[in-house]
Amino acid sequence: MIKNLVKHGNSWAIIIDRPILDLLKINPESEIELTTDGQSIRIAPATPLSTKSKVRAASAKVNAKHLKAFRKLAE
């Protein structure tokens, strides 16, 4: 599907068709996550775990698993 940007105040917007919103279970109140690799934009429903939360969870898991080794290294 090819879309064009439309002027919205001082910004530009893209209109997302209802079938796509329904497929992704997105409504006007939904939080969405925009990511880019520098060449494309990905729009997805925001997940409960943000990137920061994922990093914190992974860090806590690693810290718990290797606690003894980290304590020895700290000495």
MOPAC internal coordinates of N, CA, C and O (Angstrom, degrees):
PM7 1SCF
backbone

  N    0.0000 0     0.00 0     0.00 0    0    0    0
  C    1.4467 1     0.00 0     0.00 0    1    0    0
  C    1.5320 1   107.99 1     0.00 0    2    1    0
  O    1.2310 1   120.66 1   -48.20 1    3    2    1
  N    1.2794 1   116.34 1   131.80 1    3    2    1
  C    1.4621 1   121.95 1   178.16 1    5    3    2
  C    1.5166 1   108.47 1  -108.23 1    6    5    3
  O    1.2310 1   120.58 1   -48.46 1    7    6    5
  N    1.3228 1   116.49 1   131.54 1    7    6    5
  C    1.4622 1   122.78 1  -179.21 1    9    7    6
  C    1.5191 1   109.20 1  -125.69 1   10    9    7
  O    1.2310 1   120.71 1   -22.53 1   11   10    9
  N    1.3093 1   116.25 1   157.47 1   11   10    9
  C    1.4590 1   122.71 1   174.01 1   13   11   10
  C    1.5180 1   109.16 1  -112.74 1   14   13   11
  O    1.2310 1   120.53 1   -29.81 1   15   14   13
  N    1.3240 1   116.59 1   150.19 1   15   14   13
  C    1.4521 1   121.11 1   174.97 1   17   15   14
  C    1.5198 1   109.16 1   -76.73 1   18   17   15
  O    1.2310 1   120.64 1   -31.53 1   19   18   17
  N    1.3163 1   116.37 1   148.47 1   19   18   17
  C    1.4606 1   121.85 1   177.05 1   21   19   18
  C    1.5258 1   108.45 1  -123.25 1   22   21   19
  O    1.2310 1   120.67 1   -33.24 1   23   22   21
  N    1.3068 1   116.32 1   146.76 1   23   22   21
  C    1.4616 1   121.54 1   179.65 1   25   23   22
  C    1.5197 1   109.69 1   -71.05 1   26   25   23
  O    1.2310 1   120.70 1   -46.55 1   27   26   25
  N    1.3355 1   116.27 1   133.45 1   27   26   25
  C    1.4649 1   122.40 1   179.17 1   29   27   26
  C    1.5281 1   106.92 1  -139.20 1   30   29   27
  O    1.2310 1   120.43 1   -85.80 1   31   30   29
  N    1.3306 1   116.79 1    94.20 1   31   30   29
  C    1.4661 1   120.43 1  -174.92 1   33   31   30
  C    1.5167 1   109.57 1    65.84 1   34   33   31
  O    1.2310 1   120.37 1    53.38 1   35   34   33
  N    1.3309 1   116.90 1  -126.62 1   35   34   33
  C    1.4590 1   121.59 1   177.33 1   37   35   34
  C    1.5205 1   112.03 1   -93.31 1   38   37   35
  O    1.2310 1   119.96 1  -172.00 1   39   38   37
  N    1.3151 1   117.68 1     8.00 1   39   38   37
  C    1.4595 1   122.60 1  -176.40 1   41   39   38
  C    1.5150 1   110.42 1  -120.17 1   42   41   39
  O    1.2310 1   121.53 1    -1.03 1   43   42   41
  N    1.3167 1   114.68 1   178.97 1   43   42   41
  C    1.4521 1   122.10 1   174.60 1   45   43   42
  C    1.5132 1   108.29 1  -118.61 1   46   45   43
  O    1.2310 1   120.70 1   -33.87 1   47   46   45
  N    1.3139 1   116.27 1   146.13 1   47   46   45
  C    1.4599 1   121.22 1  -177.09 1   49   47   46
  C    1.5233 1   109.66 1  -131.76 1   50   49   47
  O    1.2310 1   121.73 1   -17.98 1   51   50   49
  N    1.3163 1   114.30 1   162.02 1   51   50   49
  C    1.4599 1   120.79 1   173.43 1   53   51   50
  C    1.5307 1   106.78 1  -122.66 1   54   53   51
  O    1.2310 1   120.49 1   -43.50 1   55   54   53
  N    1.2945 1   116.66 1   136.50 1   55   54   53
  C    1.4617 1   121.71 1   179.35 1   57   55   54
  C    1.5312 1   107.57 1   -91.38 1   58   57   55
  O    1.2310 1   121.09 1   -55.47 1   59   58   57
  N    1.3288 1   115.53 1   124.53 1   59   58   57
  C    1.4635 1   120.69 1   179.05 1   61   59   58
  C    1.5288 1   107.48 1  -102.93 1   62   61   59
  O    1.2310 1   120.93 1   -55.64 1   63   62   61
  N    1.3048 1   115.83 1   124.36 1   63   62   61
  C    1.4663 1   121.14 1  -176.67 1   65   63   62
  C    1.5289 1   111.76 1   -65.37 1   66   65   63
  O    1.2310 1   120.86 1   -31.60 1   67   66   65
  N    1.3266 1   115.96 1   148.40 1   67   66   65
  C    1.4627 1   123.13 1  -178.22 1   69   67   66
  C    1.5278 1   113.03 1   -52.55 1   70   69   67
  O    1.2310 1   118.43 1   135.57 1   71   70   69
  N    1.3467 1   120.60 1   -44.43 1   71   70   69
  C    1.4732 1   119.12 1  -179.48 1   73   71   70
  C    1.5339 1   113.12 1   -59.29 1   74   73   71
  O    1.2310 1   120.44 1   145.06 1   75   74   73
  N    1.3160 1   116.76 1   -34.94 1   75   74   73
  C    1.4697 1   119.70 1   178.36 1   77   75   74
  C    1.5189 1   109.62 1   -71.06 1   78   77   75
  O    1.2310 1   120.17 1   137.40 1   79   78   77
  N    1.3252 1   117.28 1   -42.60 1   79   78   77
  C    1.4644 1   120.80 1   177.85 1   81   79   78
  C    1.5293 1   110.30 1   -60.78 1   82   81   79
  O    1.2310 1   120.47 1   137.76 1   83   82   81
  N    1.3285 1   116.71 1   -42.24 1   83   82   81
  C    1.4619 1   120.65 1   178.82 1   85   83   82
  C    1.5222 1   111.11 1   -64.48 1   86   85   83
  O    1.2310 1   120.27 1   137.82 1   87   86   85
  N    1.3198 1   117.09 1   -42.18 1   87   86   85
  C    1.4540 1   121.60 1   179.77 1   89   87   86
  C    1.5316 1   111.13 1   -60.42 1   90   89   87
  O    1.2310 1   120.51 1   139.69 1   91   90   89
  N    1.3338 1   116.62 1   -40.31 1   91   90   89
  C    1.4613 1   121.76 1  -178.95 1   93   91   90
  C    1.5229 1   112.86 1   -88.32 1   94   93   91
  O    1.2310 1   120.66 1   177.29 1   95   94   93
  N    1.3215 1   116.35 1    -2.71 1   95   94   93
  C    1.4700 1   122.16 1  -178.11 1   97   95   94
  C    1.5358 1   110.84 1    57.74 1   98   97   95
  O    1.2310 1   121.44 1  -132.56 1   99   98   97
  N    1.3255 1   114.85 1    47.44 1   99   98   97
  C    1.4629 1   122.43 1   178.62 1  101   99   98
  C    1.5211 1   108.25 1  -111.05 1  102  101   99
  O    1.2310 1   120.62 1   -44.21 1  103  102  101
  N    1.3298 1   116.41 1   135.79 1  103  102  101
  C    1.4605 1   121.59 1   173.66 1  105  103  102
  C    1.5321 1   107.47 1  -128.80 1  106  105  103
  O    1.2310 1   119.38 1    -4.51 1  107  106  105
  N    1.3317 1   118.79 1   175.49 1  107  106  105
  C    1.4717 1   120.23 1  -176.85 1  109  107  106
  C    1.5376 1   114.41 1   -57.90 1  110  109  107
  O    1.2310 1   119.89 1   156.74 1  111  110  109
  N    1.3247 1   117.82 1   -23.26 1  111  110  109
  C    1.4570 1   120.60 1  -179.65 1  113  111  110
  C    1.5290 1   112.69 1   -90.37 1  114  113  111
  O    1.2310 1   120.11 1   171.16 1  115  114  113
  N    1.3138 1   117.39 1    -8.84 1  115  114  113
  C    1.4686 1   121.41 1  -176.49 1  117  115  114
  C    1.5188 1   111.15 1   -70.26 1  118  117  115
  O    1.2310 1   121.34 1   -35.82 1  119  118  117
  N    1.3243 1   115.04 1   144.18 1  119  118  117
  C    1.4575 1   119.80 1   170.98 1  121  119  118
  C    1.5180 1   106.99 1   -85.93 1  122  121  119
  O    1.2310 1   121.01 1   -41.85 1  123  122  121
  N    1.3200 1   115.68 1   138.15 1  123  122  121
  C    1.4543 1   119.81 1   176.81 1  125  123  122
  C    1.5156 1   108.83 1  -121.47 1  126  125  123
  O    1.2310 1   121.28 1   -21.94 1  127  126  125
  N    1.3030 1   115.16 1   158.06 1  127  126  125
  C    1.4531 1   121.59 1   179.46 1  129  127  126
  C    1.5196 1   108.26 1  -115.00 1  130  129  127
  O    1.2310 1   120.65 1   -53.65 1  131  130  129
  N    1.3259 1   116.37 1   126.35 1  131  130  129
  C    1.4567 1   121.88 1   175.98 1  133  131  130
  C    1.5133 1   108.06 1  -106.12 1  134  133  131
  O    1.2310 1   120.54 1   -51.87 1  135  134  133
  N    1.3267 1   116.57 1   128.13 1  135  134  133
  C    1.4585 1   120.74 1   175.63 1  137  135  134
  C    1.5194 1   107.84 1  -130.42 1  138  137  135
  O    1.2310 1   121.01 1   -22.60 1  139  138  137
  N    1.3081 1   115.67 1   157.40 1  139  138  137
  C    1.4560 1   120.09 1   179.36 1  141  139  138
  C    1.5192 1   110.02 1  -145.10 1  142  141  139
  O    1.2310 1   121.36 1   -28.52 1  143  142  141
  N    1.3088 1   115.00 1   151.48 1  143  142  141
  C    1.4576 1   121.13 1   173.48 1  145  143  142
  C    1.5284 1   109.67 1  -108.13 1  146  145  143
  O    1.2310 1   120.75 1  -168.86 1  147  146  145
  N    1.3163 1   116.17 1    11.14 1  147  146  145
  C    1.4564 1   121.58 1  -179.14 1  149  147  146
  C    1.5224 1   113.14 1    96.12 1  150  149  147
  O    1.2310 1   120.37 1   165.73 1  151  150  149
  N    1.3209 1   116.89 1   -14.27 1  151  150  149
  C    1.4562 1   120.29 1   179.93 1  153  151  150
  C    1.5214 1   112.68 1  -126.30 1  154  153  151
  O    1.2310 1   120.46 1   159.05 1  155  154  153
  N    1.3184 1   116.73 1   -20.95 1  155  154  153
  C    1.4567 1   120.06 1   179.36 1  157  155  154
  C    1.5219 1   109.39 1  -140.73 1  158  157  155
  O    1.2310 1   121.25 1   -18.96 1  159  158  157
  N    1.3335 1   115.21 1   161.04 1  159  158  157
  C    1.4572 1   122.13 1   179.11 1  161  159  158
  C    1.5166 1   107.53 1  -115.60 1  162  161  159
  O    1.2310 1   120.85 1   -44.74 1  163  162  161
  N    1.3165 1   115.99 1   135.26 1  163  162  161
  C    1.4663 1   121.65 1   175.51 1  165  163  162
  C    1.5226 1   107.25 1  -113.17 1  166  165  163
  O    1.2310 1   120.60 1   -51.75 1  167  166  165
  N    1.3181 1   116.45 1   128.25 1  167  166  165
  C    1.4613 1   122.63 1   177.18 1  169  167  166
  C    1.5171 1   106.92 1  -114.06 1  170  169  167
  O    1.2310 1   120.61 1   -55.36 1  171  170  169
  N    1.3386 1   116.45 1   124.64 1  171  170  169
  C    1.4593 1   120.39 1  -178.64 1  173  171  170
  C    1.5156 1   109.28 1  -144.76 1  174  173  171
  O    1.2310 1   120.58 1   -25.03 1  175  174  173
  N    1.3307 1   116.50 1   154.97 1  175  174  173
  C    1.4660 1   118.03 1   173.53 1  177  175  174
  C    1.5304 1   108.82 1   -58.93 1  178  177  175
  O    1.2310 1   120.68 1   -40.15 1  179  178  177
  N    1.3212 1   116.30 1   139.85 1  179  178  177
  C    1.4625 1   119.87 1   178.48 1  181  179  178
  C    1.5170 1   108.44 1   -65.14 1  182  181  179
  O    1.2310 1   121.27 1   -44.79 1  183  182  181
  N    1.3116 1   115.18 1   135.21 1  183  182  181
  C    1.4536 1   119.92 1   178.67 1  185  183  182
  C    1.5206 1   109.22 1   -89.23 1  186  185  183
  O    1.2310 1   120.11 1   -25.01 1  187  186  185
  N    1.3189 1   117.40 1   154.99 1  187  186  185
  C    1.4633 1   119.26 1   179.32 1  189  187  186
  C    1.5215 1   112.84 1   -57.48 1  190  189  187
  O    1.2310 1   120.67 1   145.47 1  191  190  189
  N    1.3232 1   116.32 1   -34.53 1  191  190  189
  C    1.4607 1   119.38 1   178.45 1  193  191  190
  C    1.5202 1   109.22 1   -98.56 1  194  193  191
  O    1.2310 1   120.64 1   -69.99 1  195  194  193
  N    1.3141 1   116.39 1   110.01 1  195  194  193
  C    1.4547 1   119.62 1   176.39 1  197  195  194
  C    1.5215 1   108.72 1   -72.88 1  198  197  195
  O    1.2310 1   120.39 1    -6.63 1  199  198  197
  N    1.2997 1   116.86 1   173.37 1  199  198  197
  C    1.4536 1   121.22 1   179.70 1  201  199  198
  C    1.5169 1   110.77 1   -58.59 1  202  201  199
  O    1.2310 1   119.97 1   136.96 1  203  202  201
  N    1.3305 1   117.66 1   -43.04 1  203  202  201
  C    1.4559 1   120.34 1   179.02 1  205  203  202
  C    1.5170 1   111.06 1   -62.05 1  206  205  203
  O    1.2310 1   120.81 1   139.22 1  207  206  205
  N    1.3153 1   116.05 1   -40.78 1  207  206  205
  C    1.4595 1   119.92 1   178.70 1  209  207  206
  C    1.5185 1   111.04 1   -64.88 1  210  209  207
  O    1.2310 1   120.23 1   141.06 1  211  210  209
  N    1.3344 1   117.17 1   -38.94 1  211  210  209
  C    1.4620 1   120.74 1   178.43 1  213  211  210
  C    1.5215 1   110.61 1   -63.82 1  214  213  211
  O    1.2310 1   120.50 1   138.04 1  215  214  213
  N    1.3318 1   116.65 1   -41.96 1  215  214  213
  C    1.4625 1   120.56 1   179.35 1  217  215  214
  C    1.5234 1   110.04 1   -65.41 1  218  217  215
  O    1.2310 1   120.00 1   136.77 1  219  218  217
  N    1.3179 1   117.61 1   -43.23 1  219  218  217
  C    1.4632 1   120.89 1   178.73 1  221  219  218
  C    1.5277 1   110.96 1   -61.89 1  222  221  219
  O    1.2310 1   120.51 1   137.06 1  223  222  221
  N    1.3278 1   116.62 1   -42.94 1  223  222  221
  C    1.4620 1   120.34 1   179.98 1  225  223  222
  C    1.5243 1   111.15 1   -64.73 1  226  225  223
  O    1.2310 1   120.38 1   137.12 1  227  226  225
  N    1.3174 1   116.87 1   -42.88 1  227  226  225
  C    1.4624 1   120.56 1   178.40 1  229  227  226
  C    1.5233 1   110.86 1   -65.36 1  230  229  227
  O    1.2310 1   120.20 1   139.01 1  231  230  229
  N    1.3224 1   117.22 1   -40.99 1  231  230  229
  C    1.4610 1   121.76 1   178.31 1  233  231  230
  C    1.5224 1   111.02 1   -62.64 1  234  233  231
  O    1.2310 1   120.19 1   135.83 1  235  234  233
  N    1.3121 1   117.25 1   -44.17 1  235  234  233
  C    1.4671 1   121.07 1   178.95 1  237  235  234
  C    1.5237 1   110.41 1   -62.59 1  238  237  235
  O    1.2310 1   120.13 1   140.75 1  239  238  237
  N    1.3179 1   117.35 1   -39.25 1  239  238  237
  C    1.4614 1   121.24 1   179.47 1  241  239  238
  C    1.5278 1   110.68 1   -65.26 1  242  241  239
  O    1.2310 1   120.37 1   134.50 1  243  242  241
  N    1.3187 1   116.89 1   -45.50 1  243  242  241
  C    1.4699 1   121.06 1   178.74 1  245  243  242
  C    1.5210 1   110.36 1   -64.31 1  246  245  243
  O    1.2310 1   120.61 1   136.09 1  247  246  245
  N    1.3415 1   116.43 1   -43.91 1  247  246  245
  C    1.4667 1   119.64 1   179.48 1  249  247  246
  C    1.5253 1   111.46 1   -60.93 1  250  249  247
  O    1.2310 1   120.10 1   137.76 1  251  250  249
  N    1.3125 1   117.41 1   -42.24 1  251  250  249
  C    1.4632 1   121.07 1   179.89 1  253  251  250
  C    1.5240 1   110.88 1   -65.88 1  254  253  251
  O    1.2310 1   120.47 1   138.94 1  255  254  253
  N    1.3130 1   116.70 1   -41.06 1  255  254  253
  C    1.4657 1   121.02 1  -177.23 1  257  255  254
  C    1.5269 1   112.09 1   -69.34 1  258  257  255
  O    1.2310 1   120.12 1   144.32 1  259  258  257
  N    1.3277 1   117.38 1   -35.68 1  259  258  257
  C    1.4597 1   121.65 1  -173.33 1  261  259  258
  C    1.5327 1   112.61 1  -115.06 1  262  261  259
  O    1.2310 1   120.28 1  -152.58 1  263  262  261
  N    1.3229 1   117.07 1    27.42 1  263  262  261
  C    1.4597 1   121.80 1  -176.11 1  265  263  262
  C    1.5209 1   112.53 1   -56.32 1  266  265  263
  O    1.2310 1   119.70 1   133.84 1  267  266  265
  N    1.3218 1   118.17 1   -46.16 1  267  266  265
  C    1.4675 1   121.11 1  -179.51 1  269  267  266
  C    1.5259 1   111.73 1   -60.97 1  270  269  267
  O    1.2310 1   120.84 1   135.33 1  271  270  269
  N    1.3161 1   115.99 1   -44.67 1  271  270  269
  C    1.4624 1   120.15 1  -179.63 1  273  271  270
  C    1.5222 1   111.17 1   -64.19 1  274  273  271
  O    1.2310 1   120.16 1   138.94 1  275  274  273
  N    1.3130 1   117.31 1   -41.06 1  275  274  273
  C    1.4674 1   120.45 1   178.56 1  277  275  274
  C    1.5247 1   111.58 1   -65.28 1  278  277  275
  O    1.2310 1   120.53 1   142.33 1  279  278  277
  N    1.3212 1   116.59 1   -37.67 1  279  278  277
  C    1.4758 1   119.90 1   177.91 1  281  279  278
  C    1.5107 1   110.82 1   -65.77 1  282  281  279
  O    1.2310 1   120.03 1   138.99 1  283  282  281
  N    1.3300 1   117.55 1   -41.01 1  283  282  281
  C    1.4768 1   120.72 1   178.27 1  285  283  282
  C    1.5183 1   110.19 1   -64.11 1  286  285  283
  O    1.2310 1   120.57 1   138.11 1  287  286  285
  N    1.3348 1   116.51 1   -41.89 1  287  286  285
  C    1.4696 1   120.02 1   179.48 1  289  287  286
  C    1.5323 1   111.05 1   -65.02 1  290  289  287
  O    1.2310 1   120.26 1   147.82 1  291  290  289
  N    1.3099 1   117.10 1   -32.18 1  291  290  289
  C    1.4544 1   120.59 1  -177.96 1  293  291  290
  C    1.5320 1   112.35 1   -73.58 1  294  293  291
  O    1.2310 1   120.32 1   159.07 1  295  294  293
  N    1.3410 1   117.00 1   -20.93 1  295  294  293
  C    1.4744 1   120.03 1  -178.47 1  297  295  294
  C    1.4996 1   113.12 1   -73.54 1  298  297  295
  O    1.2310 1   120.10 1   180.00 1  299  298  297

